[in-house]
Amino acid sequence: MQINKLNANELKDEHISLLLLADPSEKLIREYCQSGIIFDMKNDNDLIGIMVLFPFGEDNIEIKNIAVDESYQGNGYGKQLLKRGIEFAKQNEYKRIRIGTGNSSLNQLGLYQKCGFRMVRIDKDFFIRNYEEEIVENGIQCRDMVILEMKL
């Protein structure tokens, strides 16, 4: 298993397809990848996962997108990508790392908290304001962004 840093110009269709699992807007994905820090996870030539980090403020960084191929989910790969993101943030002297997810993303909310993230706020109706199509996960309409943070 290898986690490699990529440049935006190295992104292929398979990367975008994977990012679309976590964010249904290809337009937004392409925008934040242009100035984001991208890592992919591969086993030989098989793409397993991807993560995009996005610096903001003086000493903060956000995990803008993290996704694991559906056939590899449930095997700890998401946790490995999160740990790599946290490690990168510490190595680059960020003071805080943030991640946001939908109110309906029950598995993700559990994973992020198990990795040490704490809920800090809710951006009400974020997904209603920013996405044209309704998102439903786990039988719940995704309306609100739950923001979690970790102090480093």
C-alpha positions in Angstrom: 0.0 0.0 0.0 1.4 3.4 -1.0 0.2 6.9 -0.3 1.6 9.4 -2.9 1.3 13.1 -3.2 0.0 14.3 -6.6 -0.2 17.6 -8.5 -3.6 18.7 -9.9 -2.3 18.1 -13.4 -1.7 14.4 -12.5 -5.4 13.8 -11.7 -7.0 11.2 -14.0 -10.6 10.3 -14.6 -10.3 7.5 -12.1 -9.3 10.1 -9.4 -12.2 12.3 -10.2 -14.6 9.4 -10.2 -13.4 8.5 -6.7 -13.7 12.1 -5.4 -17.3 12.1 -6.7 -18.1 9.4 -4.1 -17.7 12.1 -1.4 -18.7 15.2 -3.3 -21.3 15.1 -6.1 -20.1 18.3 -7.7 -17.4 17.8 -10.3 -17.1 21.5 -10.8 -16.3 22.1 -7.1 -13.9 19.1 -7.0 -11.9 20.5 -10.0 -11.8 24.0 -8.3 -10.4 22.9 -4.9 -8.0 20.4 -6.5 -6.3 23.2 -8.4 -4.9 24.7 -5.1 -5.3 21.7 -2.9 -2.7 19.1 -1.7 -3.7 15.7 -3.2 -2.8 12.2 -2.0 -3.8 9.0 -3.6 -3.6 5.5 -2.1 -2.7 2.6 -4.4 -2.1 -1.1 -4.1 0.1 -1.9 -7.1 -1.8 0.0 -9.8 -5.2 -0.2 -8.2 -6.5 3.1 -6.9 -8.0 2.5 -3.5 -8.5 6.0 -2.1 -7.8 9.7 -2.4 -7.7 12.8 -0.2 -7.5 16.5 -0.9 -6.2 18.9 1.8 -6.8 22.6 1.5 -4.9 25.2 3.6 -6.9 28.2 5.0 -6.1 31.0 7.3 -2.6 31.3 8.7 -2.1 27.9 10.2 -5.2 25.7 9.5 -5.8 23.0 7.0 -9.0 21.3 5.9 -9.6 17.8 4.5 -11.7 18.9 1.7 -12.4 15.5 0.3 -11.6 11.9 1.3 -12.9 8.9 -0.5 -12.2 5.1 -0.6 -13.3 3.0 -3.5 -16.5 1.2 -2.5 -15.0 -2.3 -3.0 -12.3 -1.4 -0.4 -14.4 0.3 2.2 -14.6 -1.1 5.7 -10.9 -2.3 5.7 -9.3 0.7 7.4 -8.1 2.5 4.3 -10.0 5.7 5.2 -8.4 5.7 8.6 -4.9 5.3 7.0 -5.6 8.3 4.7 -6.9 10.4 7.6 -3.7 9.5 9.6 -1.6 10.6 6.6 -3.4 13.9 6.4 -2.9 14.5 10.2 0.8 13.6 9.8 1.2 16.0 6.9 -0.5 18.8 8.9 1.8 18.2 11.9 5.0 18.0 9.7 4.0 21.3 8.1 3.3 23.0 11.4 -0.4 23.6 11.0 -2.1 24.2 14.3 -5.5 22.7 13.5 -7.0 20.3 11.0 -10.7 20.4 10.0 -13.1 18.2 8.2 -16.7 18.6 7.3 -19.3 16.0 6.5 -23.1 15.8 6.0 -25.5 15.3 8.8 -26.5 12.1 7.0 -23.0 10.7 6.7 -23.2 8.4 9.8 -20.2 6.2 9.1 -18.0 9.2 8.4 -19.0 11.0 11.5 -18.1 7.9 13.5 -14.8 7.4 11.8 -13.7 11.0 12.2 -14.5 11.0 15.9 -12.7 7.7 16.4 -9.6 9.3 14.8 -9.7 12.2 17.3 -11.8 14.9 15.6 -14.3 16.8 17.7 -17.6 18.4 16.5 -17.2 22.2 16.6 -20.2 23.6 14.7 -23.0 23.0 12.2 -23.4 25.0 9.0 -27.2 24.7 8.6 -28.5 24.1 5.1 -25.0 24.0 3.6 -25.9 21.2 1.1 -29.2 22.9 0.2 -27.4 26.2 -0.6 -24.4 24.6 -2.5 -25.8 21.7 -4.4 -28.6 21.7 -7.0 -29.7 18.1 -6.5 -31.0 16.7 -3.3 -28.6 14.3 -1.5 -30.0 11.4 0.6 -27.8 9.1 2.6 -28.8 6.4 5.0 -32.5 7.4 4.4 -31.7 10.9 5.7 -31.7 14.1 3.6 -28.3 15.7 3.7 -28.9 19.3 4.6 -26.3 20.4 7.2 -22.5 20.3 7.2 -21.1 19.0 10.5 -17.6 20.5 11.0 -15.1 18.6 13.1 -11.6 19.7 14.1 -8.5 18.5 15.8 -5.9 20.7 17.5 -2.4 19.6 16.5 
